[in-house]
Each structure stands twice: as C-alpha cells, then as structure tokens.
Amino acid sequence: MTHPFHPFSGQQLLCVGERYNRSGRRLLLRIDDKSYCSVPPKWTDMSEPDPEIFMGRERALFTVNDLMELALLVRRLSYARAGSSTWP
C-alpha cells in the first residue's frame, strides 16, 4: 500500500482480485484470513505511472488535475470567507 494516509500504508498486501464500479477499477487486497479491502490501483504499486509525473522524471510535485482542484477549493473558501451567498 503506497497511499500515505491509508491505515495499511507501507504494508504488503496480497491482491486477490479486481472489480469495477462507478468509481472505476478497484483492487481487492487481503488483510488477513478474514478481512479484505477494496482500493483504487493508484493507492498501490500496481498503478500505471501518471504520464505527467513520468514525463517530468518524477520532479512534478503536483499534476494539473491536482492544481485545478486546489484552485477550486481556494475559490470556494474565499467566497465562504467573504460571506458571499452566491457561488459563480
């Protein structure tokens, strides 16, 4: 598990299958004999490399999508702080 905030981060878990749902592809990982968890592949070392990070030789700290989400969050917080009741 490579996602830094997942409770099993840094642990090696056995992938026992995969499934698809509305969110896309999910991996089924066995935690112990009775427990399993479902996670997106990008939270593991089984993900395909992000083209932006690969092309940037892993120097990119953020992807374009990350920065766009951050900009949207800052904009929402700015409107909330200003007390504006209308969101453009």
C-alpha positions as CSV (number, residue, x, y, z in Angstrom):
1,M,0.0,0.0,0.0
2,T,1.6,3.3,-1.1
3,H,-1.1,5.8,-0.2
4,P,0.5,7.8,2.7
5,F,-2.8,8.2,4.7
6,H,-4.2,4.7,4.4
7,P,-4.1,2.7,7.6
8,F,-2.1,0.0,5.9
9,S,0.4,2.3,4.3
10,G,3.8,0.6,3.8
11,Q,2.4,-2.9,4.2
12,Q,2.5,-5.5,1.5
13,L,-1.0,-7.0,1.0
14,L,-1.9,-9.8,-1.4
15,C,-4.0,-8.8,-4.3
16,V,-6.7,-11.5,-4.7
17,G,-8.8,-9.9,-7.5
18,E,-10.2,-6.8,-9.0
19,R,-13.6,-5.3,-9.7
20,Y,-15.1,-2.4,-11.4
21,N,-17.7,0.0,-10.0
22,R,-18.9,3.6,-10.7
23,S,-15.5,4.9,-9.5
24,G,-13.6,2.6,-11.9
25,R,-11.2,-0.2,-11.3
26,R,-10.7,-1.4,-7.7
27,L,-8.2,-3.9,-6.3
28,L,-9.3,-6.4,-3.7
29,L,-6.5,-6.8,-1.1
30,R,-6.4,-9.5,1.6
31,I,-5.6,-8.0,5.0
32,D,-5.7,-11.3,6.9
33,D,-7.6,-14.6,6.7
34,K,-11.0,-13.0,7.2
35,S,-10.6,-9.4,6.1
36,Y,-10.3,-7.7,2.7
37,C,-10.2,-4.2,1.5
38,S,-11.0,-2.5,-1.9
39,V,-8.8,0.3,-3.0
40,P,-8.1,2.2,-6.3
41,P,-4.9,0.9,-8.0
42,K,-3.3,4.4,-7.7
43,W,-3.0,3.8,-4.0
44,T,-0.7,0.8,-4.6
45,D,2.4,0.0,-6.6
46,M,0.2,-1.8,-9.2
47,S,-0.9,1.5,-10.8
48,E,0.2,2.7,-14.2
49,P,2.5,5.7,-13.9
50,D,0.9,9.1,-14.3
51,P,2.1,10.4,-17.7
52,E,2.7,13.9,-16.2
53,I,4.9,12.6,-13.5
54,F,6.6,10.1,-15.8
55,M,7.4,12.7,-18.4
56,G,8.6,15.1,-15.8
57,R,11.0,12.4,-14.5
58,E,9.2,12.5,-11.1
59,R,10.1,16.1,-10.5
60,A,6.5,17.3,-10.6
61,L,5.1,17.8,-7.1
62,F,1.5,18.2,-8.5
63,T,-0.4,17.2,-11.5
64,V,-2.5,19.6,-13.5
65,N,-5.7,18.0,-12.1
66,D,-4.3,18.4,-8.5
67,L,-3.7,22.1,-9.1
68,M,-7.1,22.6,-10.7
69,E,-8.8,21.0,-7.7
70,L,-6.7,23.2,-5.3
71,A,-7.7,26.3,-7.2
72,L,-11.4,25.4,-7.0
73,L,-11.0,24.8,-3.2
74,V,-9.3,28.1,-2.7
75,R,-12.0,29.9,-4.7
76,R,-14.8,28.2,-2.6
77,L,-13.1,29.1,0.6
78,S,-12.6,32.7,-0.5
79,Y,-16.3,33.1,-1.3
80,A,-17.2,31.5,2.0
81,R,-14.9,33.7,4.0
82,A,-16.2,36.9,2.2
83,G,-19.7,35.9,3.2
84,S,-20.9,35.7,-0.3
85,S,-24.0,33.7,-0.6
86,T,-23.7,33.3,-4.4
87,W,-21.3,30.9,-5.9
88,P,-20.4,31.8,-9.5
